[in-house]
Amino acid sequence: MADEDVQMQLENQSNAGKWILIIVAIVVIAGFAYAQYSTHTKLGTLSDQLEASNAQVRELQARIQNAEAQEETLARQAGMTKKELTQRTAELQAQQRAEASRFEQEEKAQKQAISEVSGDVAGVKTDVGGVKTDVASTKADLEATKAKLQTAVGDITGQSELIATTRADLEVLKHKGDRNYYEFTLLRGAKPQAVSTVSLQLKKTDPKHGKFTMNVTADDRTIEKRDRNIAEPIQFYSGRDHLLFELVVWTVDKKKATGYLSTPKNAPVPVTASNPSS
């Protein structure tokens, strides 16, 4: 019995070892089969990729051949060799780059010129603004001077007249442009002085009281204007057309008197007389 039991145990162990070997063999065969399948699949994929790459290479070669053929055709049409065409193409490209550079430089120069012109325009605007300011200031000065002009009653017409009592006032009257104006300075006791078409002679002065005496000669007639006041308009008629003349003395001292004579615009002006201020 003991021997039979031992023999049975040995048989059972032998059978178990066989099954283990069978299972190991099956696993090895399955792993080998899977590895072979995976390798075959990868080889197929690589083969497809290689074929695609070869197709792209063939297409690229075809394009290069086509481009070379076009270059040769163009060269024949232009009467040049392929080398000459390539050289001409390079020259044209160089000319294009040079033209582009020249245009870029010209554009920069134009922008610079525009910038400079803009600066000049800004300067002109500033100058114009300054001129406007000066004109406004001058206008204000003239308006202030106008306000200083005195109104006096003429001794013949009896009408109120604007008279100048200073040289600045006289400039305002000149700008009005309605009459001619002649400035004069008379020395006391001197010979008659021609002013426009008349003669004036200062006979006497009284600086303390602002008075003077003057002879006025017009149309071969002498009229004495005695004890007249400064800034007093002295009126008289002269000429064939009986035109109204007016003189005003604005300063007197012991030896002289200064002032102006105004005449109508249509009054005659002798050749020997100084040109009127109008």
ABEGO torsion letter per residue (X at the ends): XAAAAAAAAAAAAAAAAAAAAAAAAAAAAAAAAAAAAAAAAAAAAAAAAAAAAAAAAAAAAAAAAAAAAAAAAAAAAAGBBAAAAAAAAAAAAAAAAAAAAAAAAAAAAAAAAAAAAAAAAAAAAAAAAAAAAAAAAAAAAAAAAAAABBBBBBAAAGBBBBBBABAAAAAAAAAAGABBBBBBBBBBGBBBBBBEABBBBBABBBAAAGBBBBBBBBGGBBBBBBGBBBGBBBBBBBEAAGBBBBBBBABBBAABBBEBBBBBAABBBBAABBBBBX
